[in-house]
Amino acid sequence: MKVSYFETGRYAARPDLPREWPVPPAAYDPAAGVEAYRGMVERVKFVEALGFDWVSVSEHHYSPRILTPSPVVSAAYLAARVHKIKIALLGPIVPTSNPIRVAEELAMLDTMAPGRIVVGLLRGTTNEYLSYDLNPTEARERTDEGMELILKAWTEPQPFGWQGRHFQYRTVSIWPRPQHKPHPPTYALGTSAEAGAFAARNRLGLGVSYGTFDLMARSTRYYREQCAHHGWAPRRDDIIYRANMIFAETDDAAEAALQRRDKQASFPVRAELRDALVAADSSRNIAGERRPANVGGVLPISFCGGPDRIVEQIRRCHEQIGAGVLDLSLQDPGTGDVDAMMRALELFGKTVLPRIREI
């Protein structure tokens, strides 16, 4: 089992920060922003020394909860400051992006840090489309077309034109080319039937996140079925599971932390946006089954306990979901006590990481 640390650029928000999305930019503290990115480097150096395999960064907008609007910038900043750990970009959000620009920038990263870049291509959530004033009902089509274009830009040896429904280019010919052949390790991210089918059809990995073992197992089972249909079988590292973990020295201490966390309020969306977000999420699914929208809700905790219980939970996760890579946040993104999280990371690195390598 490989383990990734999910780094969110933890912004130390003032107690009076508005708890809504989008957060007014007048509430931003420049000094806190500088400190967030300085701390990001310290944390990644720390988990690298502990033996974590990856660090992951993502793309989110209009909020301090995850202060990484550009995963490419985050990854380049980290790649220059750490030396062994792989850096997984899980975004970028394809439907809000220029696919050619994404292909070029990721190829640059793969050249600057050869062998250390992992790519996840993401549909994203409805509020992200509204950040860029895009039609959420077109997100699935834009995602698939954009990912197909990125893959072709990486692999096509001659200049080519692209006249799709959502993207049009007279000529595509990217430089530099990726160091990996045919491209860096790449995952389609999402629990939907469409994400699983796309990943299988293009021989990509699949990344699932923030659901119960049973629900995520539906997605990965569908993905493996689709892979078999296309004549191949995914390897153990071809499935990533991103999840929240509450970890402590004892089960009782972790349970107490979980109870405190359950009292935490959600992160509400401005009233005028809520109905639009829920309506636009109507097509979301888990392996083809309808999934209700989680607009402003608190994400679930998938792992909770002391070392022995966590090892057994990880073993069960692998058996049910088939994940070979865990991408972990040891507290809810952007909240809580960072010092406590660092202690949990150290404890995990010393008491759990060595025991799950053979899972």
C-alpha positions as CSV (number, residue, x, y, z in Angstrom):
1,M,0.0,0.0,0.0
2,K,1.3,3.5,-0.9
3,V,0.3,6.5,1.1
4,S,-0.2,10.1,-0.1
5,Y,-0.6,13.2,2.1
6,F,-3.3,15.6,0.8
7,E,-1.9,19.2,1.2
8,T,-4.4,22.0,1.0
9,G,-2.4,25.1,1.7
10,R,-3.8,25.5,5.2
11,Y,-4.9,29.1,5.7
12,A,-5.2,30.2,9.3
13,A,-8.5,32.0,9.2
14,R,-9.6,34.5,11.7
15,P,-12.5,33.4,14.0
16,D,-14.8,36.0,12.4
17,L,-14.2,34.8,8.9
18,P,-17.5,34.4,7.1
19,R,-18.5,30.7,6.9
20,E,-20.0,30.7,3.4
21,W,-19.1,30.2,-0.2
22,P,-17.9,32.3,-2.0
23,V,-16.0,34.0,0.8
24,P,-15.7,37.8,0.4
25,P,-12.1,38.6,-0.8
26,A,-12.1,41.6,1.7
27,A,-11.7,38.9,4.4
28,Y,-8.3,37.7,3.0
29,D,-5.2,38.4,5.2
30,P,-2.1,38.7,3.0
31,A,0.2,37.7,5.9
32,A,-1.8,34.6,6.6
33,G,-1.6,33.7,2.9
34,V,2.2,33.9,2.9
35,E,2.3,31.8,6.0
36,A,0.0,29.2,4.4
37,Y,2.4,28.5,1.6
38,R,5.5,28.6,3.8
39,G,3.8,26.0,6.0
40,M,2.9,23.9,2.9
41,V,6.6,23.4,2.2
42,E,7.4,22.5,5.8
43,R,4.7,19.9,5.9
44,V,5.7,18.3,2.6
45,K,9.3,18.1,3.7
46,F,8.1,16.5,7.0
47,V,6.0,13.8,5.3
48,E,8.8,13.1,2.8
49,A,11.1,12.4,5.7
50,L,8.5,10.2,7.3
51,G,8.4,8.0,4.2
52,F,5.1,9.0,2.6
53,D,5.1,8.1,-1.1
54,W,3.2,11.0,-2.5
55,V,1.9,14.5,-1.7
56,S,-1.3,15.5,-3.5
57,V,-2.5,19.0,-4.4
58,S,-5.9,20.0,-5.8
59,E,-7.8,22.9,-7.4
60,H,-10.4,24.9,-5.6
61,H,-11.7,28.5,-6.0
62,Y,-13.2,31.4,-4.0
63,S,-12.4,30.0,-0.5
64,P,-9.7,29.7,2.1
65,R,-10.6,26.1,3.0
66,I,-8.3,24.8,0.2
67,L,-5.9,27.6,-0.8
68,T,-4.7,26.0,-4.0
69,P,-6.5,27.5,-7.0
70,S,-3.7,26.3,-9.4
71,P,-2.4,22.8,-8.7
72,V,0.3,23.3,-11.4
73,V,1.7,26.3,-9.5
74,S,1.5,24.4,-6.2
75,A,3.3,21.4,-7.7
76,A,6.1,23.4,-9.3
77,Y,6.7,25.3,-6.0
78,L,6.9,22.0,-4.1
79,A,9.0,20.1,-6.8
80,A,11.7,22.7,-6.4
81,R,11.9,22.2,-2.6
82,V,11.5,18.4,-2.1
83,H,13.5,15.7,-3.8
84,K,12.1,12.2,-3.5
85,I,8.4,12.3,-2.9
86,K,6.0,12.1,-5.9
87,I,3.8,15.1,-6.4
88,A,0.2,14.2,-7.5
89,L,-1.9,16.9,-9.1
90,L,-5.5,15.7,-8.3
91,G,-7.1,18.3,-10.2
92,P,-6.7,20.1,-12.4
93,I,-10.4,20.7,-13.1
94,V,-10.7,20.0,-16.8
95,P,-14.0,21.6,-17.8
96,T,-12.9,25.0,-16.5
97,S,-9.5,24.9,-18.1
98,N,-7.8,25.2,-21.5
99,P,-6.8,21.6,-22.2
100,I,-3.8,22.5,-24.4
101,R,-2.5,24.7,-21.6
102,V,-3.0,21.9,-19.1
103,A,-1.2,19.4,-21.4
104,E,1.8,21.9,-21.9
105,E,2.1,22.7,-18.2
106,L,2.0,19.1,-17.1
107,A,4.5,18.1,-19.7
108,M,6.8,20.9,-18.4
109,L,6.4,19.6,-14.8
110,D,7.2,16.0,-16.0
111,T,10.4,17.3,-17.6
112,M,11.4,19.5,-14.6
113,A,10.8,16.7,-12.1
114,P,11.1,13.5,-14.2
115,G,9.6,10.4,-12.5
116,R,8.0,12.4,-9.7
117,I,4.8,13.8,-11.3
118,V,1.4,12.0,-11.1
119,V,-1.7,13.5,-12.8
120,G,-5.4,13.3,-12.0
121,L,-7.9,14.8,-14.4
122,L,-11.1,15.9,-12.7
123,R,-14.6,17.0,-13.5
124,G,-14.9,19.0,-10.3
125,T,-18.0,20.2,-8.4
126,T,-20.7,22.5,-9.6
127,N,-19.6,25.5,-7.6
128,E,-16.3,25.4,-9.5
129,Y,-18.0,25.7,-12.8
130,L,-20.0,28.6,-11.5
131,S,-16.8,30.3,-10.4
132,Y,-15.9,30.5,-14.1
133,D,-19.5,31.1,-15.4
134,L,-19.8,27.8,-17.2
135,N,-22.9,25.7,-17.7
136,P,-22.8,22.8,-15.2
137,T,-25.0,20.6,-17.4
138,E,-22.2,20.6,-20.0
139,A,-19.5,19.6,-17.4
140,R,-19.4,15.9,-18.2
141,E,-19.1,16.4,-21.9
142,R,-16.5,19.1,-21.5
143,T,-14.5,16.9,-19.1
144,D,-14.4,13.9,-21.4
145,E,-13.6,16.0,-24.5
146,G,-10.9,17.9,-22.6
147,M,-9.3,14.8,-21.3
148,E,-9.3,13.2,-24.7
149,L,-7.6,16.3,-26.1
150,I,-4.9,16.3,-23.3
151,L,-4.1,12.6,-23.9
152,K,-3.8,13.2,-27.7
153,A,-1.7,16.3,-27.3
154,W,0.8,14.2,-25.2
155,T,0.9,11.3,-27.6
156,E,0.3,12.5,-31.2
157,P,3.7,12.8,-33.0
158,Q,2.5,15.2,-35.6
159,P,0.6,18.6,-35.4
160,F,-3.1,18.1,-35.5
161,G,-6.3,20.1,-35.5
162,W,-9.2,19.7,-33.1
163,Q,-12.8,20.7,-33.9
164,G,-14.9,19.4,-31.0
165,R,-18.1,20.5,-29.5
166,H,-16.5,22.5,-26.6
167,F,-12.9,23.0,-27.8
168,Q,-11.6,24.1,-31.2
169,Y,-7.9,24.5,-32.2
170,R,-6.6,24.9,-35.7
171,T,-3.2,23.4,-34.7
172,V,-2.0,21.5,-31.7
173,S,1.7,20.7,-31.3
174,I,2.9,20.9,-27.7
175,W,6.5,21.4,-26.5
176,P,8.1,20.0,-24.4
177,R,6.9,16.4,-24.6
178,P,6.3,14.4,-21.4
179,Q,9.3,12.5,-20.2
180,H,7.1,9.5,-19.4
181,K,6.0,7.5,-22.4
182,P,3.2,7.7,-23.4
183,H,2.5,10.2,-20.6
184,P,2.9,10.6,-16.8
185,P,0.9,8.2,-14.6
186,T,-2.6,9.5,-15.1
187,Y,-5.9,8.9,-13.4
188,A,-9.5,9.9,-14.2
189,L,-11.0,11.2,-10.9
190,G,-14.6,10.5,-10.0
191,T,-17.0,8.0,-8.7
192,S,-19.4,8.2,-11.7
193,A,-20.0,5.5,-14.3
194,E,-18.7,8.0,-16.9
195,A,-15.4,8.5,-15.0
196,G,-14.9,4.7,-14.7
197,A,-15.7,4.1,-18.3
198,F,-13.4,6.8,-19.5
199,A,-10.5,5.6,-17.4
200,A,-11.0,2.0,-18.6
201,R,-11.4,3.0,-22.2
202,N,-8.1,5.0,-22.1
203,R,-6.2,2.6,-19.9
204,L,-5.9,5.2,-17.1
205,G,-6.1,4.7,-13.3
206,L,-9.2,5.7,-11.3
207,G,-9.3,8.0,-8.3
208,V,-12.3,7.9,-5.9
209,S,-12.9,10.0,-2.8
210,Y,-14.9,10.8,0.3
211,G,-17.4,8.0,0.4
212,T,-17.9,4.8,2.4
213,F,-16.0,1.7,1.5
214,D,-19.2,0.1,0.2
215,L,-20.0,3.1,-2.1
216,M,-16.5,3.4,-3.4
217,A,-16.3,-0.3,-4.0
218,R,-19.3,0.1,-6.4
219,S,-17.3,2.6,-8.4
220,T,-14.1,0.6,-8.5
221,R,-15.9,-2.7,-9.3
222,Y,-17.6,-1.0,-12.3
223,Y,-14.2,0.4,-13.4
224,R,-12.6,-3.1,-13.2
225,E,-15.5,-4.5,-15.2
226,Q,-15.0,-1.9,-17.8
227,C,-11.3,-2.6,-17.9
228,A,-12.0,-6.3,-18.6
229,H,-14.4,-5.2,-21.4
230,H,-11.5,-3.3,-23.0
231,G,-9.1,-6.2,-22.6
232,W,-6.8,-5.2,-19.7
233,A,-6.6,-5.4,-15.9
234,P,-5.6,-2.5,-13.6
235,R,-2.7,-2.9,-11.3
236,R,-2.9,-2.3,-7.5
237,D,-1.6,1.3,-7.9
238,D,-4.2,2.1,-10.5
239,I,-6.8,2.9,-7.9
240,I,-6.5,5.9,-5.5
241,Y,-8.8,6.5,-2.6
242,R,-8.8,10.0,-1.0
243,A,-10.3,10.1,2.5
244,N,-10.4,11.9,5.8
245,M,-8.7,10.2,8.8
246,I,-8.9,11.0,12.5
247,F,-5.8,9.3,14.1
248,A,-4.6,9.3,17.7
249,E,-2.6,7.2,20.1
250,T,-5.7,5.3,21.2
251,D,-9.1,4.5,19.8
252,D,-10.8,6.4,22.6
253,A,-8.8,9.6,21.9
254,A,-9.7,9.3,18.2
255,E,-13.4,8.8,19.0
256,A,-13.4,11.8,21.2
257,A,-11.9,13.9,18.4
258,L,-14.6,12.5,16.0
259,Q,-17.3,13.6,18.4
260,R,-15.9,17.1,18.5
261,R,-15.6,17.2,14.8
262,D,-19.3,16.1,14.3
263,K,-20.4,19.3,16.2
264,Q,-18.6,21.4,13.5
265,A,-21.0,23.4,11.4
266,S,-21.1,22.9,7.7
267,F,-19.7,25.5,5.2
268,P,-22.9,27.0,3.8
269,V,-23.3,28.3,0.3
270,R,-24.9,31.7,-0.3
271,A,-28.6,31.3,-0.4
272,E,-29.0,32.6,-4.0
273,L,-26.6,29.8,-5.2
274,R,-27.9,26.8,-3.3
275,D,-30.9,25.9,-5.4
276,A,-28.8,26.3,-8.6
277,L,-26.1,24.0,-7.3
278,V,-28.5,21.3,-6.1
279,A,-30.4,21.3,-9.4
280,A,-27.2,21.2,-11.5
281,D,-25.9,18.2,-9.5
282,S,-28.9,16.1,-10.6
283,S,-26.8,14.0,-13.0
284,R,-24.2,13.0,-10.4
285,N,-24.0,9.3,-9.7
286,I,-21.9,6.5,-8.1
287,A,-21.2,3.8,-10.7
288,G,-24.5,4.8,-12.5
289,E,-26.6,5.1,-9.3
290,R,-28.0,8.5,-8.4
291,R,-26.0,10.4,-5.8
292,P,-27.5,13.3,-3.8
293,A,-25.7,16.6,-3.9
294,N,-23.5,17.5,-0.9
295,V,-23.7,21.3,-1.1
296,G,-21.7,22.9,1.7
297,G,-21.8,19.7,3.8
298,V,-19.0,18.3,6.0
299,L,-17.1,15.5,4.3
300,P,-17.3,12.1,6.0
301,I,-14.5,10.5,8.1
302,S,-13.5,7.1,6.6
303,F,-10.8,6.1,9.1
304,C,-10.9,6.7,12.8
305,G,-8.9,5.1,15.6
306,G,-5.5,4.3,17.1
307,P,-2.7,2.4,15.3
308,D,-4.1,-1.2,15.4
309,R,-7.7,-0.2,14.4
310,I,-6.4,2.0,11.6
311,V,-4.3,-0.8,10.2
312,E,-7.3,-3.1,10.1
313,Q,-9.5,-0.4,8.6
314,I,-6.9,0.1,5.8
315,R,-6.7,-3.6,5.3
316,R,-10.5,-3.7,4.9
317,C,-10.4,-0.7,2.6
318,H,-8.0,-2.5,0.3
319,E,-10.1,-5.6,0.3
320,Q,-13.3,-3.8,-0.5
321,I,-12.2,-0.9,-2.8
322,G,-9.0,-2.4,-4.2
323,A,-7.1,0.8,-3.6
324,G,-3.3,0.6,-3.8
325,V,-2.8,4.3,-2.9
326,L,-4.4,6.1,0.0
327,D,-4.6,9.9,-0.3
328,L,-5.1,11.1,3.3
329,S,-6.1,14.2,5.0
330,L,-5.6,13.8,8.8
331,Q,-8.1,16.6,9.5
332,D,-10.8,18.4,7.6
333,P,-9.2,20.6,5.0
334,G,-8.5,24.2,6.2
335,T,-9.7,23.7,9.8
336,G,-8.4,22.6,13.1
337,D,-5.1,22.5,14.9
338,V,-2.2,22.2,12.6
339,D,0.2,21.2,15.4
340,A,-2.1,18.3,16.3
341,M,-2.2,17.2,12.7
342,M,1.6,17.2,12.5
343,R,1.7,15.0,15.6
344,A,-0.8,12.7,14.0
345,L,1.2,12.5,10.8
346,E,4.4,11.6,12.8
347,L,2.5,9.0,14.7
348,F,1.1,7.5,11.5
349,G,4.5,7.5,9.9
350,K,6.0,5.6,12.8
351,T,3.3,3.2,13.8
352,V,1.1,2.6,10.8
353,L,3.1,3.2,7.6
354,P,5.6,0.3,8.1
355,R,2.8,-2.1,8.8
356,I,0.7,-1.5,5.7
357,R,3.4,-1.8,3.1
358,E,2.5,-5.4,2.3
359,I,-1.3,-4.8,2.2
